[in-house]
Amino acid sequence: MKITHRQISILYELLNAETPLTASVLGSRLDINERMVRFNLPAIDLWLQKQGVKSDWQFPKGIYLDIPETKRKLLLKNLPEPLIKDARIFLRPEYRQLWLVFRILESVQPLHSKDFEQELDLSENTLARDLVQVRKILEKHGLKLIRKRSVGTYTEGPEIQIRYALSIVLKRILGEANIVHLCLWRQVKLQNPWTERGLLVSLTLRVINDWDLWYSWNEINHLTSVLGVKYDEVNISRIALYLAISVRRVRNGCSVEYPAERIEEIKSNELFAATKKFLKNPEYAPDIELSDSELAYLFNQLVTYHYEGFGNEYEHLGDINPDGLVSVAEEIMKAVYAAQGLEYSSSTVTRDLGAHLHRCYNLLHLGVKVHFELADDVRRGYPDLYEVVTEITQDLSVNPLFSTILKEENARITLYAAMAIMLDETASSRRESKIIVVCPTGGITSRILMLRLETELPELGNLELMSIKQLSSSNLDNVAAIISTTKTIEKDYPVPVIVVNPFLEPLDITRLKTWVLGRRLK
């Protein structure tokens, strides 16, 4: 009997469970509904019987697979690999369309319907419906979807726009944390690779396996050392991803055009000269030679992601001094706070917004259309704040520095404003409450999680690290929530318990941000 990926994902969770799990908890972990969990249990039961396991389901407090530990470990070891040939791949429309966008962007040759249908087991009608949405997604990036019966399906548009869109889609599929892991360790470890999200990531990794991302990382890391400019790992991974995409596109005969007059402006620069010398013939790709246009775009990435390290002499790359856009960001934030009846004080969020506006302006100036995938979600999630930001930016439209920023950036500006307000409110309540971060031993997994939480979710406020043993004897009067890396905590606690992956996956970040927002709105 064949077993589906969804059934394997449910079985994997049950085999790892130390205590019973409700269908609701299983569904939330696997991003499916409770009914779907129960629907698949009989098929899992039949498959276990074929493996010689008599499954003893226990339902009083949830679903639990009561089998000997040795058998449990053996079953875990023998679970079919993700993307097995005899198991059909089902993805929800959102994931299917994201995969189709990625495949169309990364392929240098037209793709045929049979290619998509074989990869995802799609019908012709389903594919046609999905491609309607794919067309809309590509149009937001300034690209056209072309379908010709005798040729195939492909995209048309500026080469730099294709590369930018491809990097955005990859970040959305893999998440920036996974891209960093891929750059550093050449692999991404998924908690449950049989889920729909896990399958989407696995399909993508299989395609980019030969992109030499690790070598690109080493090239950029070495180059930044030569230039004497320090970058964090996330920004190095962003530039490395662009380099990997560029090398692949150049190898397949695609090239970008950079304004000739701008190339002449930067040719005499020492740092550009060093970049050219270092990357013109990448050590890991001796079969290609990057043109001055390719190198200029790469250099532009280096400057955009760490302007301060290059000095004011490089401001001509965007025809604008970032300090001017920091002033614009400051003006926006002051107006937002005033509209909300709050007292404003300068913060790192305002400077981050200024840096983002500079990057956005730089891309627009080079002909790259900027698109924010979550714009609609922001409008729905922060309708009042979004309306305030829109009114403020309209009043600032007379400012020539700001007039080139797309209206769609209002959504991202809204997120920066929301973050600034939440940080201020969190700072004022830090003495009043804290959040406990816990794992079975209080060891390295919790410390990794603490570092990520403090870096990526500063709005959480006060964090305290504990083991389960310490937690069981702690006073929780001053605790707002518990963030745990273990799936079960035996005792019931009077505060929310949020279970996350130690490596803090994108879904975990979304859940934590939702909790923070819900707490703020109470």
Residue pairs with C-beta under 8 A, 6 or more apart in sequence:
1 43
1 46
1 47
1 50
2 86
2 87
3 11
3 43
3 44
3 47
3 80
3 87
4 40
4 43
4 87
4 88
4 90
5 82
5 87
5 88
5 89
5 90
5 194
5 195
5 196
5 199
6 30
6 32
6 36
6 40
6 90
6 194
6 195
6 196
7 40
7 43
7 44
7 47
8 79
8 80
8 87
8 194
9 30
9 192
9 194
9 195
9 198
10 26
10 30
10 37
10 40
10 41
10 44
11 44
11 47
11 48
11 75
11 79
12 76
12 79
12 192
12 194
13 21
13 26
13 29
13 30
13 192
14 21
14 26
14 44
14 63
14 64
14 65
15 65
15 72
15 75
15 76
15 79
16 76
16 487
17 64
17 65
17 487
17 488
18 487
18 488
19 61
19 62
19 64
19 488
19 490
20 58
20 59
20 60
20 61
20 62
20 63
20 64
21 62
21 63
21 64
21 487
22 61
22 62
22 63
23 34
23 37
23 38
23 62
23 63
24 34
25 62
26 34
26 37
26 63
27 33
27 34
27 36
27 37
29 192
30 37
30 192
30 195
31 195
31 196
31 197
31 507
32 196
37 63
41 57
41 63
44 55
45 55
45 57
48 54
48 55
48 75
49 55
51 75
51 78
53 67
53 71
53 75
55 65
55 67
56 65
56 66
56 67
57 63
57 64
57 65
57 66
58 64
58 66
65 72
67 75
79 194
80 87
82 193
82 194
82 198
82 199
82 202
83 89
83 199
83 202
83 203
83 206
88 121
89 119
89 120
89 121
89 199
89 203
90 121
90 196
91 99
91 120
91 196
91 199
91 200
92 196
93 130
93 133
95 196
95 197
95 200
96 120
96 122
96 126
96 130
97 130
97 133
97 134
97 137
98 169
98 172
98 173
98 200
99 119
99 120
99 173
99 200
99 203
99 204
100 116
100 130
100 131
100 134
101 134
101 137
101 138
101 165
101 169
102 166
102 169
102 170
102 173
102 204
102 207
103 111
103 115
103 116
103 119
103 207
104 111
104 134
104 138
104 145
104 153
104 154
104 155
105 155
105 162
105 165
105 166
105 169
106 166
106 207
106 208
107 154
108 249
108 252
108 253
108 254
109 152
109 154
110 148
110 151
110 152
110 153
110 154
111 152
111 153
111 154
112 152
112 153
113 124
113 127
113 153
116 122
116 127
117 123
117 124
117 127
119 203
122 130
131 145
131 147
131 153
134 145
135 145
138 144
138 145
138 155
138 157
138 165
139 145
140 371
141 157
141 161
141 164
141 165
141 168
141 369
141 371
142 157
142 158
142 161
142 369
142 371
143 155
143 156
143 157
143 161
143 162
143 165
144 155
144 156
144 157
145 153
145 155
146 153
146 154
146 155
146 156
147 153
155 162
158 256
158 367
158 368
159 249
159 254
159 255
159 256
159 257
160 256
160 297
160 366
160 367
160 368
161 367
161 368
161 369
162 249
162 254
163 242
163 245
163 246
163 249
163 256
164 363
164 368
164 369
165 371
166 245
167 238
167 241
167 242
167 245
168 371
168 373
170 179
170 204
170 208
170 241
171 179
171 241
172 373
173 200
173 201
173 204
174 182
174 188
174 201
174 204
174 205
175 505
175 506
176 234
176 237
176 238
177 452
177 503
177 504
177 505
177 506
178 188
178 201
179 213
179 237
179 241
180 233
180 234
180 237
181 187
181 188
181 189
181 503
182 188
182 205
182 213
182 214
183 213
183 214
183 216
183 217
183 233
183 236
183 237
183 240
184 214
184 217
184 233
186 213
186 214
188 201
188 205
189 503
190 198
190 201
190 202
191 198
191 501
191 503
191 505
192 198
193 199
193 201
193 202
197 507
211 244
211 245
211 248
212 244
212 247
212 284
212 285
213 240
213 241
213 244
215 282
215 283
215 284
215 285
216 240
216 241
216 243
216 244
216 247
216 282
216 284
217 236
217 237
217 240
218 284
219 240
219 243
219 278
219 279
219 282
219 283
219 284
220 236
220 239
220 240
220 243
221 236
221 240
222 278
223 274
223 275
223 278
223 279
223 302
224 230
224 231
224 236
224 302
226 274
226 278
227 271
227 274
227 275
227 302
227 309
228 309
229 302
229 306
229 309
229 310
230 306
230 309
231 239
231 305
231 306
231 309
235 305
235 306
238 301
238 305
239 298
239 301
239 302
239 305
242 297
242 298
242 301
243 279
243 282
243 298
246 256
246 290
246 294
246 297
246 298
247 282
247 285
247 288
249 255
250 288
250 290
250 294
251 285
251 287
251 288
255 291
255 293
255 294
256 293
256 294
256 297
257 293
258 292
258 293
258 294
258 296
258 297
258 366
262 296
262 316
262 317
263 292
263 293
263 296
265 316
266 272
266 296
266 299
266 316
266 317
267 273
267 292
269 313
269 314
271 299
271 310
271 314
272 295
272 296
272 299
275 295
275 298
275 299
275 302
276 292
276 295
279 290
279 295
279 298
280 289
280 290
280 295
281 288
281 289
281 290
282 288
282 290
290 298
297 366
299 317
300 317
300 362
300 366
302 310
303 310
303 314
303 317
304 317
304 318
304 358
304 359
304 362
304 363
305 359
307 314
307 322
307 355
307 358
312 321
315 321
315 322
317 362
318 358
318 361
318 362
318 365
319 365
320 358
320 361
320 365
320 401
322 354
322 355
322 358
323 354
324 401
325 354
325 355
325 357
325 358
325 361
325 401
325 402
326 350
326 351
326 354
326 355
327 354
328 354
328 357
328 396
328 399
328 401
328 402
329 350
329 351
329 353
329 354
329 357
329 416
330 346
330 350
330 354
331 396
332 353
332 389
332 392
332 393
332 396
332 413
332 417
333 344
333 349
333 350
333 353
333 416
333 417
333 420
334 344
335 392
335 395
336 385
336 388
336 389
336 392
336 417
336 420
336 421
337 343
337 344
337 421
338 344
339 388
339 392
340 385
340 388
340 421
342 421
342 424
345 424
347 420
347 423
347 424
349 416
349 419
349 420
349 423
350 416
350 420
352 416
353 413
353 416
356 412
356 416
357 402
357 405
357 409
360 370
360 405
360 406
360 409
361 401
361 404
361 405
363 370
364 370
364 404
364 405
364 406
365 404
369 406
370 406
370 408
370 409
371 408
372 378
372 408
372 409
372 411
372 412
374 411
375 408
375 411
375 412
376 411
378 386
378 411
378 412
378 414
378 415
379 386
379 411
381 517
382 414
382 415
382 418
385 414
385 417
385 418
386 410
386 411
386 414
389 410
389 413
389 414
389 417
390 407
390 410
393 402
393 405
393 407
393 410
393 413
396 402
397 403
419 459
422 459
422 516
422 517
422 520
423 458
423 459
425 520
426 458
426 459
426 460
426 461
427 461
429 461
430 461
430 462
432 478
433 461
433 462
433 478
433 479
433 480
434 461
434 462
434 463
434 464
434 478
434 479
434 480
435 460
435 461
435 462
435 463
435 464
435 479
435 480
435 481
435 482
435 483
436 463
436 464
436 465
436 466
436 471
436 474
436 479
436 481
436 482
436 483
437 446
437 449
437 450
437 453
437 463
437 464
437 465
437 466
437 483
437 484
438 446
438 465
438 466
438 467
438 468
438 470
438 471
438 482
438 483
438 484
438 485
438 486
438 489
439 445
439 446
439 449
439 467
439 468
439 484
439 485
439 486
439 502
440 467
440 468
440 485
440 486
441 467
441 468
442 465
442 466
442 467
442 468
442 469
442 470
443 467
445 485
445 502
446 465
446 467
446 485
446 502
447 465
448 502
448 503
449 483
449 485
449 500
449 502
449 504
450 463
450 465
452 503
452 504
453 460
453 463
453 483
453 504
453 512
454 463
456 504
456 509
457 509
457 512
457 513
457 516
459 513
459 516
460 512
460 516
461 480
466 474
468 486
468 489
471 482
471 489
472 491
476 493
476 494
476 495
479 495
480 495
480 496
480 519
481 495
481 496
481 497
481 498
481 515
482 489
482 493
482 495
482 496
482 497
482 498
483 498
483 500
483 512
484 497
484 498
484 499
484 500
485 499
485 500
485 501
485 502
486 499
487 499
489 497
496 515
498 511
498 512
498 515
500 508
500 511
500 512
501 508
